[in-house]
């Protein structure tokens, strides 16, 4: 019996080396669709490729990172870029600039879409065959191809947990954001929903931001005077950290009110280092336009697809949303985020 088993094993090994099967039927190899990437596609002429980024309130330091990321990508691929938009929160002016840029037939448009009032202009560009990516702030109603930015609801949750940490789970807070702006409203929703996990913390007033540090400081001062027992201020907008620190300082409440801010401009970082802010919550803004340009380049200059015919199947090779990530900066890490001189 042992000899028979031995002979069988030897036969299997010999036949296996010949590509044959003795004791089991060979399973067919599954057919894998061939996906090709056209690396030999000629690079576009730099002068024919143009990527404008359009926003508003460009005077805010918050948007410097967008300029840095866009220009870095433009240098890497040798393409023209531009940062355009009005000063101030002016959606009518931003709409006009989107229309003007659409008429120039750019390779794509990158738009910080503060409100759905921008949707018709975005859709008009798409109807003319111009890809549109929303950057940092998204529309709900437009036909944009991709949104690249932070998960706004998760941002609010991170902010709420950071405030709970600052107050050790007990206290009264003011919550400031730009009311009526899509991404800001979602941040506020995430904050308030997450705060349900901390019953010892109460929001005593919600304060609208004018995205202007001076006006926001006045609004916060009025709220602090109405609620002198406030122990925390959470601001979900970039103009808020300077405004909150100013209000607390001018009312002589420094050391009594913990502030959790938004963004990582140099002024906010200095407030962190001197102890006027407990922390600030930020997203990886520099990545947004850089990733947008890279994704468009891959889409336009490869034959990568997710089906045999994406257009006929009604799908896109691109993701509809890209979350670039949310993180918290504290006093001891602030020094790493200053803009390079």
N, C-alpha and C positions, 0 to 999 in steps of 0.2 A: 504493500500500500504506500509506503514511504517513497519507493522508487517511482511509482506512478505520479505522485504529487510533484516529485523533483523534476521528472520529465516534462510535466505540464508547465511548470514555472520556467524551465529553460526554453520551451517552445514559445511561451508568451514573450519572453525577453527578446528572442531572436526575431520573431514576427513583428514585434513592436519596433525594432530597429529598422525593419523594412517598410514601416508605415502601414502594417497590417494589424488586424485585431483578431485575437483568438477566442477570448472568453466573453467579450461584450461587443455589442453593435456600436460602431462609431457614430457619435452624434454630429449632425451637420453644423458647420460653422455659421453663426447668424450673420445675415447680410447687414453691413454697416453702411449707412448713406455716406457718400463721399462729400466732404466739405472742403472747398478750396479757398485759399487766401491768395489774392492776386498781389503778391509782393512785387511783381515786375511792373505794376501799373506805373506809368510815368508820373512823377511828382508834378503838381500844378505849378504854373508860373506864379511867383509871389505876388506880382502886381495884379493878378486876376482873382486873388483870394482875399476876401475882406470880411472881418468879423467885428462888427460894432457891438458894444455893450451899452445898454440904455437903462438909466435908472432915474431917480429923483433924489432930492436932499443930498446931492453929491458933496456939499460942503461938510457933511459929517465925517469925522475921521474913520468911522466904521467902514466906509467904502474904499479906503486906501488899499486894503487887502485885495479887493476885486481888481483894481488897476494893476497891482503887482502881479497877480496870477495871470491876468490876460496878457500883459506885456511879456512875461516870461514865456508863455506858450507861443506868442507871436514870434519871438526871437528864435525859439527852438525850431519852429516849422517854417520860418521865413515868410510869414504872412502879415498883411496889414491889419491893424487893430485900431479901435477908437473907443474912448469912454465918453459918452454923451448924456446930457440930461440937464434939467433945470435945477437951480438952487431952490430950496423950499419944497414943501410937499404939494406939488402941482401936477395932478393927474392929466389935466387938459394939455399942459405943455408937454408932458411925457408922451401922450398920444400923438401929438403933432410930430414929434421927433421920430417916433416909430414909423409913421406914415412917410416922412421925408426919407428915412433910410430904406424903407421898402422900395421906394421909387428908384433908388440907386442899385437895386438888384444885388445885395450883398450875398456872400456865400451862405450866411446864416445870421440870425439875430439872437442875441442874448439879452434877456429883459428881466429886470427886477420888477415883478408884477405885484405891485402893492394892492391893487384892487381889481375887481372884475370889470370896472369901467374901461380897462385896457384891452379886454377880450376882443371887441370888434376889430381893433387895429392889428392885434396878433393874428386873428383868423384871416384877415385880408392878406397878410404876408404869406400865410400858409397856402391860401388859395392860389397865390402866384408862384408857388413852388419853392418858397424860401423856408427852410427849416427854422423853427423857433424853439429855443430852450429857455425856460424860466429859471432864473438864478436867484437863490436866497429866499425869494418870496414868490408864491405861486398863485395863479388864478384858479378858480373852481370851475368856471364856465368856458374857458377858451379851449381851442383844439391843439394847444402846444404839444410838441412831441415828448419832451422830457423835462422834469423838474429836478434840479440839482441843488440841494441845500440840507439844512438840518431837519430832523423830525421835530416839527414844531410842538406837537403835544408832548413828546418825550422831553423836549427842552423845558416846558413848564413843570413837568414832574421833577426833573433834576433840580430846578430852581427852588421848588417847594421843599424838597428834602434838604437842600443846603440851608434854607432859612430855618427849618426845624432844627438842624444841627446848631446853627448860630444861637438859637433861643433855648436850646436844650428842651424842646418840646412844649414850652409854655410862653404865651405872650400875645400881644395885639399888634396887628400889622396893617400897613398901608400897601396896597397893590396898585402899581402904575403900569399902564400900557397904552398903545395907540388904538383906541377903541374904533371898531369898524374896519380895520385893516385885517385882511384874511389871516395872515400868519400870526399877527399879534393876538387876534381873538383866539386862535388855536393854542397859543402859548398860555394865555390866561385860563382857558378851559383846562389844560393839563395841570396848571398850578392849583387851581381850585379843587379839581378832582383828587389830586394827590394829597392835598391838605386834609381831606377827610380821614386820612390815616393818622392825623395828629390832632385829636379833639381838644388839646390844650391850647391850640393856636387859633385865633379868631381874626378874620379880616374885618376891620372896623370901617374902612372906606376904600372904594375903588376910584382911582384918580386917572383922568384922561391925560395922555401926553400930547403935547403940541410938537414933539420932536425938535424942541428948542430948549436948551439947558436953562436959559434965563426964565422963560415962561413956565417951564416945568418946576423950577425951584420955587416960584411964587405959588403955584398950585399946591406943592407939597407943604410949604410953610402954612398955608391956610388950613390944610388938613391936619397938620400937627397941632396947630392952635385949637382946632375943634376937638382934637383927641389927644390931650397932653399925656395920657397914659400909654401911648404907643411905644412899643419897644423894638419894632422892626419895620424896615421899608424894603420891599421887593420891587425892583423896577425891571421890566422886561424889554425896555427900549434903550438904544445906545446913548441917547441924550440924558438918560436918567441918573447914572452914577454921579456925575458932576452936580446935577440938580439936587439930588438927595443929600449929598455931602454939604452943599452950600446951605440948604434949608436947615439941616441939623446944626451946622456951625453957627449960623446967624441967630438961631433961637437958643443958643447956649445949651444944646442937648447932646453935645459930643460925649461919647462914652456911655450914654443912656439908650441910644438907638442903634441897633445893628442894621447894617445896610448890605444887601446882596444885589449886585449890579448886573449889567449886561455888557457884553463885548469886551474888547481888550485894546482899546486905543491907549496911547501913552498917558493921557490925563487920568484915565481910570486906573492904570497900573500904578501911577504915583500915589493915588488915593489908597490903594491897597497897601503899598509899602509904608505909608505914614500912619496906617491904622484906622483911617476913616471909613474904609470898607472892610467888611468881614471876608467877602469873596466876590467873584464875578463869574457869571456863566457865559460861555462862549461856544461858537461853532467854528469849524475849520474853513473859514470864508475864502482863504487864498486858493483853496483847491477848486472852488466852484467853477470859475471860468476856465481854468486850466483843464479840468476834466471834461468840460463841455466841448472845448476845441478838440481834445484828443478823441472823444467819442465820435464827433462829426468827421474827423479825418479818417478814422477807421471805417465808418459807414460809407464814406464817399470813395475810398480808395482800396477797398477789399471786396471780395465776393462772398464774405461770410454770411450765412443765412441760418435760420432756425427751421426751415422747411424747404421743400422742393421749389416752392414759389410763394415767397412771403407776401407779395402784393396781392396775388389771387386769393391767398388764405386770409387776407385782412389783418396781418400782424406785422410788427416791426421788430427788427433785430435789436433795437435799442430798448433798455429798460424804461419804464414810464416814470420812475422815481429813483433817485440816488441819495441816500442818507450819508452825509459826509461826517456826521458824528458831533456829539455835544460833550463838553468837558468843563471842569471847574478850575479856576485859578485862585490860589490863595496867596497870602503875603510872601511865603517862602519860595513860590514859583513865579512870581510876577516878573522878576528880572529877566526871564528867558523869552518874554514876549514883546519887548520893545521893538519898534520898527528899526531896521538897520539904517544907520545914517548914510 
